[in-house]
Amino acid sequence: MTIGTGLNGLDSAVGSIDYWIEIDSERLFAQGDILRSVPSDTNAEPTFGLIITADCDIVQSKAADRLTYVEVVTTRDYLERVWIPDQLQKYVKKQAKGAAEELTGLMRRSGLELAMSVDQLLDWLRERPVESIDKAVNRTGKALDAKLLKTLTALRCALGADANQKPLGQWRALRDILGEPVDRQSADLAAALAGGGGFPDFFLLPELPRASEFGYVALLRFIRTVHADGVFKSEVDARIQGQPQALHRVGRLTDGIRFAITQKLAFLFSRIGLPSHYEDACKSAATLAAESLVTGA
């Protein structure tokens, strides 16, 4: 049995901590098993998953011969698929209304009896450069206010006006426009991966077996199921069966880590509240039931 430690040999930097172990191919699947799929494209990166089906359900065949797992992606994929789009959306929501109101004031000072709505502004910014918008609405003969100009430029960036730019590049361009230094940007990315700012819906894994990136993220909301026959207990088994691209087990998280993930997953979904009208109906039903029991006793 082999134990994986640290970040691909960087134990001296992060401390020697056990994260995963290799599993004999004869052993049953279990919660915490790390799955891997190798794409047919040799230039593409493998994909990973993490089994979350309870051990007892697997042993007692209570899951209808299916395995449930969460997606595991690189830190970059997590940032670009989940965190950065959310940050860009929040920026647009926070700044668009004020910018639209300022442009409305500018148009009125220009003698244009028009109002700029948030939706109109966002549509314009998606289609036109800021200079074109300035020319269309500014008849005052004065240059656009520097603060408003920066906000409009930043909004256009956050909306993805440059369609060829990937999310991370888009986010960094936005932060550059806002004048935030590289070390601040790096610190914010690190804080996002560390789970700062609310209860995180992911779990950071410093390393995975047969993987080369610095850090992976288990996406606790991205849940999938697969028939057990479609998952192999080792890469060798998958190749023998003529399915080299199929999901196969490459290791298992140690107990402390897999139990912590299960606990976080359970807590995440236990926080989902019920509709207010349902809660009100329950209160009413409880009151009526209590009254009928008392008066009928």
C-alpha positions in Angstrom: 0.0 0.0 0.0 1.4 3.4 -1.0 0.6 6.6 0.8 0.4 9.9 -1.1 1.7 12.9 0.7 2.1 16.6 0.1 2.0 18.5 -3.2 3.8 16.2 -5.6 6.9 16.1 -3.5 6.5 19.5 -1.9 6.2 18.1 1.6 8.8 20.4 3.0 6.7 23.4 2.0 3.3 22.2 3.2 4.2 19.6 5.8 3.9 15.8 5.4 0.2 15.0 5.6 -1.4 11.8 4.3 -4.2 12.5 1.8 -4.7 9.3 -0.2 -3.7 5.6 -0.4 -3.4 3.2 -3.2 -6.0 0.3 -3.1 -5.6 -3.3 -4.1 -7.7 -3.8 -7.3 -9.6 -6.7 -5.6 -11.1 -4.6 -2.9 -14.7 -3.3 -3.2 -15.4 0.3 -4.1 -15.9 2.6 -1.1 -16.8 6.1 -0.2 -13.7 8.3 -0.9 -12.4 6.3 -3.9 -10.8 8.5 -6.4 -11.9 7.9 -10.0 -10.0 8.9 -13.1 -10.8 9.0 -16.8 -8.2 9.3 -19.5 -9.4 11.1 -22.6 -8.7 9.7 -26.1 -7.0 13.0 -26.9 -3.5 12.7 -25.6 -3.2 16.5 -25.3 -6.2 16.7 -23.0 -6.0 16.4 -19.2 -7.7 13.4 -17.4 -10.9 14.0 -15.5 -11.5 13.0 -11.9 -14.4 12.1 -9.6 -14.8 11.2 -5.9 -17.3 8.5 -4.8 -19.7 9.7 -2.2 -22.0 6.6 -2.0 -22.1 5.3 1.6 -20.0 2.2 2.3 -22.9 0.3 3.7 -25.0 1.1 0.6 -22.3 -0.3 -1.6 -21.8 -3.5 0.5 -25.5 -4.1 0.9 -26.3 -3.2 -2.8 -28.8 -0.6 -1.7 -27.8 1.8 -4.5 -29.2 -0.2 -7.3 -25.7 -1.1 -8.5 -25.0 2.6 -9.1 -22.2 4.7 -7.8 -22.6 8.4 -7.0 -19.7 10.7 -7.2 -18.8 14.4 -7.3 -16.7 16.0 -10.0 -13.2 16.9 -9.1 -11.5 19.6 -11.2 -8.3 21.6 -11.2 -8.2 24.8 -9.2 -8.1 26.7 -12.4 -11.2 24.9 -13.7 -13.0 25.7 -10.5 -12.1 29.4 -10.6 -13.1 29.7 -14.3 -16.3 27.6 -14.1 -17.7 28.6 -10.8 -15.9 31.4 -8.8 -14.9 33.9 -11.5 -18.3 34.0 -13.3 -20.0 34.6 -9.9 -17.5 37.5 -9.2 -18.1 39.1 -12.6 -21.9 38.9 -12.1 -21.6 40.4 -8.7 -19.6 43.3 -10.0 -22.1 44.0 -12.8 -25.0 43.9 -10.4 -23.3 46.2 -8.0 -22.1 48.9 -10.5 -24.7 48.8 -13.4 -27.5 50.7 -11.7 -25.3 53.6 -10.6 -23.7 53.9 -14.0 -27.0 53.9 -15.8 -28.2 56.7 -13.5 -25.1 58.8 -14.2 -25.5 58.3 -17.9 -29.2 59.4 -17.6 -28.1 62.6 -15.8 -25.5 63.2 -18.5 -28.1 62.8 -21.3 -30.4 65.3 -19.6 -27.5 67.8 -19.3 -27.0 67.2 -23.0 -30.6 68.1 -23.7 -31.7 64.6 -24.4 -34.9 63.8 -22.6 -34.2 60.2 -22.3 -33.5 57.7 -19.5 -30.9 54.9 -19.6 -32.1 51.7 -18.0 -29.8 49.0 -16.7 -30.7 46.6 -19.4 -30.2 49.2 -22.1 -26.8 50.0 -20.7 -25.6 46.4 -20.5 -26.8 45.8 -24.1 -24.9 48.8 -25.3 -21.8 47.8 -23.5 -21.9 44.3 -25.0 -22.2 45.7 -28.5 -20.3 49.0 -28.5 -17.0 50.4 -27.1 -17.2 53.0 -24.4 -16.1 55.7 -26.7 -19.0 55.1 -29.0 -21.5 55.3 -26.1 -19.8 58.5 -24.9 -20.2 60.0 -28.4 -23.9 59.0 -28.6 -25.1 60.5 -25.3 -22.6 63.2 -24.3 -23.4 66.5 -25.9 -22.0 68.7 -23.1 -18.7 69.3 -24.8 -16.8 68.0 -21.7 -14.9 64.8 -21.4 -16.6 61.9 -19.7 -16.0 61.8 -15.9 -12.9 59.7 -15.2 -14.6 57.6 -12.6 -17.6 56.9 -14.8 -15.3 56.1 -17.7 -13.4 53.6 -15.6 -16.7 52.0 -14.4 -18.1 51.7 -17.9 -14.8 50.2 -19.1 -14.8 47.7 -16.2 -18.4 46.8 -16.8 -17.7 46.1 -20.4 -14.8 43.8 -19.4 -17.0 42.0 -16.8 -19.7 41.4 -19.4 -17.1 39.6 -21.6 -17.0 42.0 -24.5 -13.8 40.4 -25.5 -15.2 37.0 -26.5 -11.8 35.5 -27.1 -10.6 36.0 -23.5 -10.8 33.1 -21.0 -12.5 33.8 -17.7 -9.3 34.1 -15.7 -7.9 36.6 -18.2 -11.2 38.4 -18.1 -11.1 38.6 -14.3 -7.5 39.8 -14.2 -8.2 42.4 -16.9 -11.1 43.7 -14.8 -8.9 43.9 -11.7 -6.2 45.7 -13.7 -8.8 48.3 -14.9 -9.8 48.8 -11.3 -6.1 49.4 -10.4 -5.6 46.5 -8.1 -2.0 45.1 -7.9 -1.0 41.6 -8.9 -0.3 40.6 -5.3 -3.8 41.6 -4.3 -5.2 39.6 -7.2 -3.2 36.5 -6.1 -4.3 36.9 -2.5 -7.9 37.0 -3.5 -7.6 33.8 -5.6 -5.8 32.1 -2.7 -8.6 33.2 -0.3 -11.3 31.9 -2.7 -9.6 28.5 -2.9 -9.2 28.4 0.9 -13.0 28.8 1.2 -13.1 32.3 2.6 -16.3 34.2 2.5 -19.2 32.1 3.6 -19.8 28.3 3.7 -17.9 26.8 0.8 -19.6 24.2 -1.5 -16.3 22.6 -2.5 -13.4 20.8 -0.9 -9.8 21.6 -1.8 -7.5 18.6 -2.3 -3.8 19.4 -2.4 -3.0 16.5 -4.7 -4.5 13.5 -6.5 -2.8 10.2 -7.7 -1.6 10.3 -11.3 -2.3 14.0 -11.6 0.1 16.8 -12.2 -1.6 20.0 -11.2 -1.1 22.0 -8.0 -4.4 21.4 -6.2 -7.8 20.0 -7.1 -11.3 20.9 -6.1 -14.2 18.5 -5.3 -17.3 20.3 -6.5 -19.9 19.2 -3.9 -22.9 20.5 -5.9 -21.8 18.7 -9.1 -23.1 15.2 -8.4 -23.3 12.4 -10.9 -24.2 8.8 -10.9 -22.9 5.9 -13.0 -23.6 2.2 -13.2 -21.0 0.2 -11.3 -20.3 -1.9 -14.4 -19.0 1.3 -16.1 -16.4 1.9 -13.4 -13.3 -0.3 -13.1 -11.3 -1.0 -10.0 -8.0 -0.2 -11.7 -6.7 1.3 -14.9 -5.3 -2.2 -15.8 -8.9 -3.6 -15.6 -10.2 -0.9 -17.8 -7.6 -1.6 -20.5 -8.1 -5.4 -20.3 -11.8 -4.8 -20.9 -11.1 -2.7 -23.9 -12.3 0.6 -22.3 -9.2 2.6 -21.6 -11.2 5.9 -21.4 -13.6 4.5 -18.8 -13.7 5.7 -15.2 -11.3 3.7 -13.1 -10.1 3.8 -9.5 -6.6 5.3 -8.8 -6.7 5.5 -5.0 -8.7 6.3 -2.0 -8.7 9.3 0.3 -7.6 8.5 3.9 -10.4 8.3 6.4 -10.0 11.7 8.0 -10.2 13.4 4.6 -13.1 11.4 3.2 -15.1 11.7 6.4 -14.6 15.5 6.4 -15.8 15.7 2.8 -18.9 13.6 3.7 -19.6 15.8 6.7 -19.3 19.0 4.6 -21.5 17.5 1.9 -24.2 16.6 4.4 -24.1 20.0 6.0 -24.3 21.8 2.7 -27.5 20.2 1.7 -29.0 20.2 5.2 -28.9 24.0 5.0 -31.6 24.1 2.2 -34.6 25.9 3.7 -38.3 25.2 3.0 -40.6 27.6 1.2 -42.1 30.2 3.6 -45.7 29.3 2.6 -45.0 25.7 3.5 -43.6 26.7 6.9 -46.6 28.9 7.5 -49.0 26.0 6.6 -47.2 23.7 9.0 -47.6 26.3 11.8 -51.2 26.6 11.1 -51.7 22.9 10.9 -50.0 22.4 14.2 -52.1 25.1 15.9 -55.3 23.7 14.6 -54.4 20.1 15.5 -53.4 21.2 19.0 -56.7 23.1 19.5 -58.8 20.2 18.2 -57.0 17.8 20.5 -57.5 20.1 23.5 -61.2 20.9 22.8 -62.0 17.3 21.9 -60.3 15.7 24.9 
